[in-house]
Structure formats: structure tokens, C-alpha cells
Amino acid sequence: MVSIDLGCIPEELLESELFGHEKGSFTSAIKQHKGKFEQANGGTLFLDEIGNIPLHLQAKLLRVLQNRAVTRVGDTKSIPIDIRLICATNKDLEKMVRDGEFREDLYYRINTMHLHLPALR
């Protein structure tokens, strides 16, 4: 199981952390990096705070989930993946969809089973 907290990673690094990158694809890319999707291949990927992902990355995330393949930043070839995806958030994703802050197609792709956990208090 591989997990990533999407709320604590700067937006400019998030794409590289999720999908990986090739050496030289940007200034500080001194070596190839496997993203969380590749690392979780054959297992489970836990995306914590999915509500914090920016809209432009939501489209890329949706494409990875639909195609079951990931393309590293700076590369052109797709890498097939087989993962189980678990997402968590403390935000109201349905409201975010209505407000245009979260993609409706991604919401329906990840919302196959919904668990509401009450506050611990």
C-alpha cells in the first residue's frame, strides 16, 4: 500500500509525485523518478485529501484511472498500472462539484463506495 497526502505537497510538485518524471524533464529533475501510481502497481494507492487536488491535475488523474496507464512527466510512453484506489477527504465533494471546483466525471469515477466516518469526539 502506497499513500500520499495531497494536502501537504506543493502544487508544482504534485504531478511529479503522482505520475513520476524523467531525468531532465524540468530544472531539478536530476534522475528518473517513479510516481506513486507506479510504486503502487499491483497493490493499493491511498490518496488522502483528494479534495485538494487542483482542477488541471484532476483531468490527468481521470485519464490515468480510465486508461489504466500513467505517463511520466517528460516522457511519451504509457506505463500500464493495476491498482486499487482509495480516496479520503474532509471536504464536501458534491458541493465542490456543484461549485465547479471538482470535476463531476472524476467524482463519479472515484465514488463507487462511500463511507462516512463521524468525528471521533
Secondary structure, DSSP 4 states (H G I P E B T S, - for coil): -EEEETTSS-HHHHHHHHH-B-TTSSTT--S-B--HHHHTTTSEEEEETGGGS-HHHHHHHHHHHHHTEE--BT--S-EE---EEEEE-SS-HHHHHHTTSS-HHHHHHH-SS--------
